[in-house]
């Protein structure tokens, strides 16, 4: 069985496998599970807050961050488990957990139980999200893999622009609980599609036993490497900026600027524009290098967030205030596209010999830390964007200081 083919059919050794276009579409759907699960919930937060936590509407934001927290924990295990049991069983198992959790969330009457179900749902979502990358590595290599990932990520980056509108339509027909039923339908389609059309891409002879020892050894090696330590910190802080923004953005549109009705359209437009950041990064990284780009982008965001703090503190409202927030929001999204991939690559450079486990650990640690940092920022919402701008300013400033530390570490090592 050839694992570096240009066609998934060759890797499967059977003519029943998907063609190139279908393979890309299936993988993109797996990736889109995360964006759908997060962004489609944003329009539902006002209803959830009114029904389940009327005395503290800000707590409805936890429906978003609890999912991301569960996904971060799941990221730690799904990759190694797929190396042991195969790709399809782990993905299907994750989808099963995801579906059960979504059904539980749809039927709960307390916010605490919804949050517990959302955390479980995130745990299950880590299956298709993480193992999809492993499937691409199984089937393609080199430039073929890069090309496939480019197409997959192109679809993935556009999905957040659509998810809030989809969520709004569903809520209009079936209320906020209907969004969870839509998650069930979406995940079921992926599970059936993959079961019928995608052969197992990891043969038994290539599987490795799941052992706690190598995982613990890799953890100690990662956490003991100064460059990796700093990179995890930067990645967590940048992700915290994004999660802080996503947690508060619907309330800011609705309560601060009275744009709740048009939230899906504005959010979608911002997402589409920010998606171009990955293309900009691809053009610049070869000439400027990863660390220089990240450092410059963080410094620029410090300036923009400081200006945002001053403007929001002045009490500017109306269309002009909304325009300032919208531009700043896009800049935060754009920062993600210019930093996260580069920081992850910096972290992976010293640990290439344990790349698989390292990737899971880095993703898990940075995501969990990011959620812990973002939750207090979201809960501080006071009807204005000021707490969010202060939180992002602090987070991005700390990330910038860590990048300066990274420069010193690289200079000391002569790299």
C-alpha positions in Angstrom: 0.0 0.0 0.0 1.6 3.3 -1.1 1.2 6.1 1.4 2.6 8.9 -0.7 0.4 8.7 -3.8 -1.0 11.6 -5.7 -4.5 9.9 -5.6 -6.3 8.6 -2.5 -7.4 5.6 -4.6 -3.8 4.4 -4.9 -3.3 4.7 -1.2 -6.4 2.7 -0.5 -5.5 0.1 -3.0 -9.0 0.0 -4.3 -11.1 1.8 -6.9 -13.8 2.7 -4.4 -11.8 5.5 -2.8 -12.7 9.1 -3.4 -11.2 11.1 -6.2 -9.1 14.2 -5.7 -12.0 16.7 -5.5 -14.1 14.5 -3.3 -11.1 13.9 -1.0 -10.5 17.6 -0.6 -14.2 18.2 0.1 -14.4 15.5 2.7 -11.3 16.8 4.5 -12.6 20.3 4.4 -15.9 19.2 5.9 -14.0 17.6 8.8 -12.0 20.8 9.4 -15.2 22.9 9.1 -16.7 21.0 12.0 -14.8 23.3 14.4 -15.7 26.6 12.7 -19.4 25.5 12.5 -19.5 24.4 16.1 -18.1 27.7 17.3 -19.3 30.4 14.9 -22.8 29.1 14.4 -23.4 29.4 18.2 -22.6 33.1 18.3 -26.1 34.3 17.2 -27.6 31.9 19.8 -25.8 33.5 22.8 -28.6 36.1 23.5 -31.3 33.4 23.6 -29.1 31.1 25.7 -28.3 33.9 28.1 -31.9 35.0 28.5 -33.2 31.5 29.0 -30.4 29.8 31.1 -28.6 32.6 32.8 -30.8 35.8 32.9 -29.0 37.2 36.0 -25.6 37.2 34.3 -25.9 37.3 30.5 -22.1 37.3 30.1 -21.9 33.7 31.2 -23.5 32.6 27.9 -20.1 33.2 26.3 -18.9 30.1 28.1 -20.8 28.0 25.6 -18.1 28.9 23.1 -15.0 28.6 25.3 -16.1 25.4 27.0 -16.2 23.7 23.5 -12.7 25.0 22.7 -11.4 23.8 26.1 -12.7 20.3 25.4 -11.2 20.3 22.0 -7.8 21.4 23.4 -7.8 18.4 25.8 -8.9 16.0 23.0 -6.1 17.2 20.8 -3.6 15.7 23.2 -4.9 12.1 22.6 -6.5 11.8 19.2 -3.3 11.9 17.2 -1.5 9.1 19.1 -4.7 7.1 19.3 -5.1 7.2 15.6 -1.5 5.9 15.2 -2.6 2.9 17.3 -6.1 2.1 16.1 -6.2 3.6 12.7 -7.6 6.8 11.3 -11.3 5.9 10.7 -12.1 4.4 14.1 -10.8 7.4 15.9 -12.6 9.9 13.7 -15.9 7.9 13.9 -15.5 7.6 17.7 -14.9 11.3 18.0 -18.0 12.0 15.8 -20.1 9.6 18.0 -19.0 11.5 21.1 -19.7 14.8 19.3 -23.2 13.8 18.3 -24.2 12.4 21.8 -22.9 15.6 23.4 -24.8 17.8 21.0 -28.0 15.9 21.7 -27.4 16.2 25.5 -26.8 20.0 25.1 -30.0 20.4 23.1 -32.1 18.8 25.9 -30.5 20.5 29.0 -32.3 23.2 31.0 -29.3 24.5 33.0 -26.3 26.4 31.7 -23.9 24.2 33.7 -25.1 21.0 32.0 -25.0 22.7 28.6 -21.4 23.7 29.3 -20.5 20.2 30.4 -22.1 18.8 27.2 -20.2 21.4 25.1 -16.9 20.4 26.7 -17.7 16.8 25.8 -18.6 17.9 22.3 -15.3 19.7 21.9 -13.5 16.5 23.0 -15.2 14.6 20.3 -14.6 17.3 17.6 -10.8 16.9 18.2 -11.1 13.5 16.4 -12.0 14.7 12.8 -10.0 18.0 13.3 -6.7 16.4 14.3 -6.8 13.1 12.5 -7.8 14.7 9.2 -4.2 16.1 9.1 -2.8 12.6 9.6 -4.9 11.3 6.7 -3.4 13.9 4.4 0.1 12.8 5.5 -0.8 9.2 4.9 -2.0 9.7 1.4 0.2 12.6 0.1 3.8 13.7 0.5 5.8 16.8 -0.3 4.3 19.3 -2.7 1.3 17.1 -3.2 0.5 17.3 0.5 1.1 21.1 0.6 -1.2 21.6 -2.4 -4.0 19.5 -0.9 -3.7 21.4 2.4 -3.9 24.7 0.6 -7.2 23.7 -1.0 -8.6 22.3 2.3 -7.6 25.4 4.2 -9.0 27.7 1.5 -12.4 26.1 2.1 -11.9 26.1 5.9 -11.1 29.8 6.1 -14.3 30.7 4.2 -16.6 28.7 6.4 -16.5 31.0 9.4 -18.0 33.7 7.1 -21.0 31.5 6.5 -21.5 29.8 9.9 -23.2 32.7 11.8 -25.7 33.2 9.0 -26.5 29.5 9.0 -26.9 29.7 12.8 -29.2 32.7 12.5 -31.4 30.8 9.9 -31.6 27.8 12.1 -32.5 29.8 15.2 -35.2 31.6 13.3 -36.9 28.2 12.6 -36.0 26.1 15.7 -34.5 28.3 18.4 -31.1 27.9 19.9 -31.6 24.2 20.5 -32.0 23.7 16.8 -28.4 24.6 16.3 -27.3 21.6 18.2 -29.5 19.4 16.1 -27.9 20.9 13.0 -24.5 19.9 14.5 -25.9 16.3 14.8 -27.0 16.4 11.1 -23.7 17.8 9.9 -21.6 15.3 11.8 -23.8 12.4 10.7 -23.3 13.3 7.1 -19.5 13.4 7.5 -19.6 10.0 9.3 -21.7 8.3 6.7 -19.7 9.9 3.8 -16.4 8.8 5.3 -17.6 5.3 6.2 -18.8 4.7 2.6 -16.2 6.5 0.6 -12.9 6.8 2.4 -10.8 3.6 2.9 -8.6 3.3 6.0 -5.3 5.1 5.2 -3.1 3.6 7.9 -2.4 -0.1 7.4 -2.0 -2.3 10.4 1.7 -2.9 9.8 2.3 0.9 10.2 0.4 1.3 13.4 2.2 1.8 16.7 1.1 0.8 20.2 -0.3 3.5 22.5 2.1 3.9 25.4 2.1 6.4 28.2 5.9 6.3 28.4 6.7 7.9 25.1 4.0 10.5 25.6 5.4 11.5 29.0 9.0 11.5 27.6 7.9 13.8 24.8 6.1 16.1 27.2 9.2 16.5 29.4 11.4 17.1 26.3 9.0 19.8 25.0 8.5 21.6 28.3 12.3 21.4 28.9 13.2 23.2 25.6 13.4 27.0 26.0 12.4 27.8 22.4 9.4 25.5 22.7 8.4 27.0 26.0 8.4 30.5 24.6 6.6 29.4 21.5 3.8 27.7 23.4 3.4 31.0 25.4 3.2 33.1 22.3 0.8 30.7 20.6 -1.4 30.6 23.7 -1.5 34.4 24.0 -2.3 35.0 20.3 -5.0 32.3 20.4 -6.3 34.0 23.6 -6.8 37.2 21.6 -8.9 35.4 19.1 -11.0 33.5 21.8 -11.4 36.7 23.7 -12.7 38.4 20.6 -15.0 35.6 19.6 -16.5 35.4 23.1 -17.5 39.0 23.2 -18.0 40.0 19.6 -21.8 39.2 19.4 -22.6 41.1 22.5 -20.5 44.1 21.3 -22.3 44.1 17.9 -25.7 43.9 19.6 -25.5 45.7 22.9 -22.7 48.3 22.2 -23.6 49.3 18.7 -27.1 47.9 18.0 -26.0 45.8 15.1 -27.2 42.5 16.3 -29.5 42.0 13.4 -26.7 42.4 10.9 -24.1 40.5 13.0 -23.8 37.5 10.6 -23.1 39.8 7.6 -20.6 42.0 9.3 -18.8 39.0 11.0 -18.8 37.1 7.7 -17.3 40.1 5.8 -14.6 40.5 8.4 -13.8 36.8 8.3 -13.5 36.8 4.5 -11.2 39.8 4.5 -9.0 38.3 7.3 -8.8 35.0 5.4 -6.4 36.7 3.0 -3.7 36.8 5.8 -2.6 33.3 5.0 -1.9 34.3 1.4 0.0 37.4 2.6 2.1 35.3 5.0 2.9 32.8 2.2 4.3 35.7 0.1 6.4 37.2 3.0 7.7 34.3 5.0 10.3 33.3 2.5 11.8 36.8 2.4 11.4 37.9 6.0 11.4 34.8 8.1 8.9 33.5 10.6 10.2 35.3 13.7 10.5 38.7 12.1 7.0 38.5 10.7 5.5 37.5 14.0 7.4 40.1 16.0 6.4 42.9 13.6 2.7 41.9 13.5 2.5 41.7 17.3 4.1 45.2 17.6 1.6 46.5 15.1 -1.3 45.0 17.0 0.0 46.5 20.2 -0.3 49.9 18.6 -3.7 49.2 17.2 -5.1 47.8 20.4 -3.7 50.7 22.4 -5.5 53.1 20.1 -8.6 51.1 20.4 -8.4 51.3 24.2 -8.1 55.1 24.0 -11.0 55.5 21.6 -13.3 53.1 23.4 -12.4 54.7 26.7 -13.5 58.1 25.3 -17.0 56.8 24.9 -17.2 57.0 21.1 -20.5 55.4 19.9 -22.6 55.4 16.9 -21.5 54.5 13.4 -18.1 55.9 13.8 -17.5 53.9 17.0 -18.7 50.8 15.2 -16.4 51.4 12.3 -13.4 51.7 14.6 -14.4 48.4 16.3 -14.9 46.6 13.0 -11.5 47.7 11.7 -9.8 46.6 14.9 -11.7 43.3 14.9 -10.4 42.6 11.4 -6.9 43.4 12.5 -7.1 40.8 15.3 -8.3 38.2 12.9 -5.6 39.2 10.4 -3.0 38.9 13.1 -4.0 35.3 13.7 -3.3 34.4 10.0 0.1 36.0 10.1 1.3 34.5 13.4 -0.2 31.1 14.4 1.3 29.0 11.6 4.7 30.7 12.0 4.8 30.3 15.7 3.8 26.6 15.4 6.6 26.1 12.9 9.1 27.8 15.2 8.0 25.5 18.0 8.3 22.3 15.8 11.8 23.0 14.5 13.7 21.7 17.6 11.5 18.7 18.0 11.1 17.3 14.5 12.1 13.8 15.7 8.9 13.6 17.7 6.8 15.6 15.3 3.5 13.7 15.7 3.3 13.7 19.5 4.8 17.2 19.6 2.1 18.5 17.4 -0.6 17.1 19.6 1.0 18.4 22.7 1.6 21.9 21.3 -2.0 22.2 20.1 -3.4 20.9 23.4 -1.3 23.1 25.7 -1.7 26.3 23.7 -5.4 25.9 23.3 -6.1 25.1 27.0 -4.0 28.0 28.2 -5.6 30.3 25.7 -9.1 29.4 26.9 -8.1 30.0 30.5 -6.7 33.4 29.6 -9.7 34.4 27.4 -12.6 33.5 29.7 -12.0 36.3 32.2 -11.7 38.8 29.4 -15.1 37.8 28.0 -16.8 37.8 31.4 -15.6 41.4 32.0 -17.9 42.7 29.2 -19.7 45.8 30.5 -21.7 46.9 27.5 -18.7 48.5 25.8 -15.7 47.1 23.8 -13.2 48.6 26.4 -12.6 45.5 28.5 -12.0 43.4 25.4 -9.6 45.9 24.0 -7.7 46.1 27.3 -7.6 42.3 27.5 -6.3 41.9 23.9 -3.7 44.7 24.5 -2.3 42.9 27.5 -2.3 39.5 25.8 -0.6 40.7 22.6 2.0 42.8 24.7 3.0 39.7 26.6 3.3 37.8 23.4 5.6 40.5 22.0 7.8 40.3 25.0 8.1 36.6 24.6 9.1 37.0 21.0 11.9 39.3 22.2 12.9 36.6 24.6 12.9 34.1 21.6 15.2 36.4 19.7 17.7 36.3 22.6 17.5 32.5 22.8 18.1 32.1 19.1 21.1 34.5 19.3 22.5 32.6 22.2 22.2 29.3 20.3 23.7 30.8 17.2 20.7 30.0 15.0 
